[in-house]
């Protein structure tokens, strides 16, 4: 991974240098060809990186597709807490928290 990033940074620096050189001497075909080649290499590296990321996303989605997520479990827990009866009124009308007094 570090090697790919290093290579990508080197290619970006080369592209910048070649662009400056091409601006100074726009009729030099050799510089323009080197610039095009470096740009093509950088694009191919980015495509490979995107393909790897897409493969990882597909694999992750496939592995976790039928499992309830953390978010869903959290929402269910909150809904259950909302429905839970915390207190009951006794015959006198006072609220009781104790389980024995609720009965």
N, C-alpha and C positions, 0 to 999 in steps of 0.2 A: 504494500500500500504506500509506504513512504517512497519507494522507488518510483512508483507511478506519479505521485505528486511532484517529486523532484524532476522527473522527466517533463511533466506538464509545465512546471515553472520555467524550466530551461527553454522549452519550445516557445512559451509566451515571450520570454526575454529575447530570443532569437528573432521572433516575428517583429517585435518593436524595433530592434536594431535594423533589420532588413527594410522595414517600412521607412525609417529615417534615411537609409542609404538610397532607397528607391525615389524618395522625394528630392534628394540632392542630384541624383543622376537617373532621371526617369527613362532614358533610352537604353540603359544597360539591361539586356535580356537575362543575363546570368543572375543578377540580383533578384529580378522579378520571378524567375523560375525557382530560386531557392526559397523565396517568400511563399510562393504557392505550395511548394513541397512541405515546408514547415507548417503551414496552415492546414494542409491535408492531414499531416500526422497528428496535429492537435485535435482535429475533428474526429479522427478515428479513435484516439484515446478517449475522448468524451463520449463517443458512441458506445465503446466497450464499457465504460463506467456506468452509463445509463442502462445498458443491457443487464449488467450485474445487479443494479439496484432494482430493476423491474423483475428480474428472476427472484430476488429476495422477497419482494413485495408479494409476488404470486405464491411463493412457498409459504410465507407467513400467513397469508389469507387462507390458503388451503389447510394449513395445520390448525388454525383457530376458527375456522368457518362455523363449525357446529357447536362450539363451546360458548356458554354465556360469559360475557366479559365482566370485568370489574365494575364497569359503569352500571350494567344491568343489575348485578348483585347489590350494589349500593342503592339503586332506586327501589328495589324490592324491599330491602331492609328499612328504608325510610317509610315506605307505604305501610309496612307491617307495624312500625312504631306509631304511626298516625292512628291506626285502628285499635291499638292496644288500650284497654280500659285501665286508667291509672287510679281512679277514685270512684267510690259508690256512695250514694246517700243512704243513711240508715232511716229507721222509722221516725226519728226526731228531726230529720232533715240536715244532719251534719255530715260532712264529707269524711269518709273513712279511707285511710291508706292501708291499714293492717289487713292482711288476708283473712284472719279469723273473724274480725269484726265485719268484714264485707259479707260474709256468709250469713 
